[in-house]
Amino acid sequence: MKTTNTTDEQLALELKQGSMQALEQLYAVYGKPMAYFFKRFTNNCNEKAFDLTQDLFVRLVQKIHLYDESKSFKSWFYSMAYNMGKNAIRNEVNRAELIQNHLGHEVQKELVLGPPENNNLYDQQLLKNSLKSALKTLSYKHRAVVILRVKEGFSIADIASILEISEGTVKSRLHYALKVLEDLLKEFK
Amino acid sequence: MNSFEKDLEHLFRADEQEMKLPNSLLNAAKQELDHQNKQHIAQNSFFIAYKKPWLYKLAAAACITSFIYIGVKDAAFFEGSKHSTNLVADSLHTTSAFGDTIFTADTLRLKGF
């Protein structure tokens, strides 16, 4: 396990040098939070979140040489995760559009990006959970800001850096998302 | 953080706690790292063989540009391009280092190697 004296940045440096132990320690720290981030950010089931997490750690090994140790590893790693999640969402939307175009089925973009209209298309388990349902009403951009801020405790500046947007946009998205969630979660209390 | 944000944070954390990660999730990354490590060892051994100044002189005399190119490229991978190009330049008794650019075999050929 990670010792108190070993920072993520040191572990990243060790991983650069090929340390298997550093990889395992980083996984011990980030494995579950990343899987959860993918699950909530992409609005997916556990299995898809696990697939993305697995791919993320493979990518970490492949791209670790690009990491600059003078910067926060956590921010760098979440930036990588955000981009992977964003691509996964886009691929899912594209696939849904393809199916809709070719088969004429009512496969909705909202499966990934927006509010539910046809509950049959949704995982019933998700509807049982107020948080999951509330998060679904937000766009992925708003979800990302909320999770990074509230769950992961990133600063506004860090989130702006991870998402490559301005701090003003982060604040605006956060304000909107929290207001929507607060309104929706009241109903579940 | 206001009280709602704190509640939300607790909700997130409780939700995350319910997730059970499969044991095999890190296997692919471990395999990738193992593969990379083996590759580095192989390349390092290769580089040690190439890190002989007399070999570069011989290669230059015989106009074997590909040997010089591989040496430069391989050395750059491990020790940085400046060191590697200087190594080759020193080996060949040239007064000017190649700089930080990794040259292609064609460029080296143009330079008379």
Interface residues (C-beta under 8 A of the other chain):
Chain A: L15 G18 M20 L23 E24 Y27 G31 K32 P33 A35 Y36 K39 R40 N46 F50 T53 Q54 D55 F57 V58 L60 V61 Q62 N129 L131 K132 V146 I147 V150 K151 L178 L181 E182 L185
Chain B: M1 F4 E5 L8 E9 L11 F12 R13 D15 E16 M19 L21 P22 L25 L26 A28 A29 K30 E32 L33 D34 Q36 N37 H40
